[in-house]
């Protein structure tokens, strides 16, 4: 995942915590939204671990576990924001 010669920032512990977090609903973690996005995961993990990585790094770690975060549809975003 990292480029050759680039020091590894993500530890096994970070990876494991990321996988545990993404398998939970954000509201179960007292967050004000219902769906994960890559940016929300990056922000949440930065707060929890003190390590900020790119959305691409998170995406690649999730992909390694066959987890894909889809872009929310307009309808699901509207439902999350109670627009409908």
C-alpha positions as CSV (number, residue, x, y, z in Angstrom):
1,X,0.0,0.0,0.0
2,X,2.6,2.6,0.8
3,X,4.9,3.9,-1.9
4,X,8.4,2.3,-1.9
5,X,10.7,4.2,0.4
6,X,7.8,5.9,2.2
7,X,7.8,5.2,6.0
8,X,4.7,3.3,7.1
9,X,2.3,5.4,9.0
10,X,-0.5,3.0,9.5
11,X,0.2,0.3,12.2
12,X,-1.6,-3.0,12.5
13,X,-3.4,-1.6,15.5
14,X,-4.7,1.3,13.4
15,X,-5.8,-1.1,10.7
16,X,-7.6,-3.3,13.1
17,X,-9.4,-0.4,14.8
18,X,-10.4,1.0,11.4
19,X,-12.0,-2.3,10.5
20,X,-13.8,-2.5,13.8
21,X,-15.1,1.1,13.4
22,X,-16.3,0.8,9.9
23,X,-18.3,-2.3,10.9
24,X,-20.3,-0.2,13.4
25,X,-22.9,2.4,12.5
26,X,-21.8,6.0,13.2
27,X,-24.8,6.7,15.4
28,X,-23.7,3.8,17.7
29,X,-20.6,5.8,18.3
30,X,-22.6,8.9,19.2
31,X,-21.9,10.6,15.8
32,X,-24.5,12.9,14.2
33,X,-24.8,10.9,10.9
34,X,-26.0,7.5,9.8
35,X,-23.5,6.6,7.0
36,X,-19.8,6.4,6.8
37,X,-17.9,8.2,4.1
38,X,-14.2,7.9,3.6
39,X,-13.7,11.5,4.9
40,X,-15.8,10.8,8.0
41,X,-13.7,7.7,8.7
42,X,-10.5,9.7,8.2
43,X,-11.7,12.4,10.6
44,X,-13.0,10.0,13.2
45,X,-9.8,7.9,13.2
46,X,-7.7,11.0,13.4
47,X,-9.6,12.1,16.5
48,X,-9.3,8.6,18.0
49,X,-5.7,7.7,17.2
50,X,-4.0,11.1,16.6
51,X,-2.9,9.8,13.2
52,X,-4.3,11.5,10.1
53,X,-4.0,9.7,6.8
54,X,-5.5,10.3,3.4
55,X,-8.9,9.0,2.2
56,X,-7.0,6.9,-0.3
57,X,-5.1,5.2,2.5
58,X,-8.3,4.4,4.3
59,X,-9.9,3.2,1.0
60,X,-7.0,0.9,0.3
61,X,-7.0,-0.6,3.9
62,X,-10.8,-1.2,3.6
63,X,-10.3,-2.7,0.1
64,X,-7.8,-5.2,1.5
65,X,-10.7,-6.5,3.7
66,X,-13.2,-6.5,0.8
67,X,-15.0,-3.5,2.3
68,X,-16.2,-0.8,-0.1
69,X,-17.6,2.6,1.0
70,X,-20.0,3.7,-1.6
71,X,-20.9,7.3,-2.2
72,X,-24.3,7.9,-0.6
73,X,-27.1,8.4,-3.0
74,X,-29.0,11.7,-2.9
75,X,-31.9,10.0,-1.3
76,X,-29.8,8.4,1.5
77,X,-28.1,11.8,2.2
78,X,-31.5,13.5,2.3
79,X,-32.8,10.8,4.7
80,X,-29.7,11.3,6.9
81,X,-30.3,15.0,7.0
82,X,-34.1,14.6,7.5
83,X,-34.9,16.6,4.4
84,X,-37.6,14.3,3.1
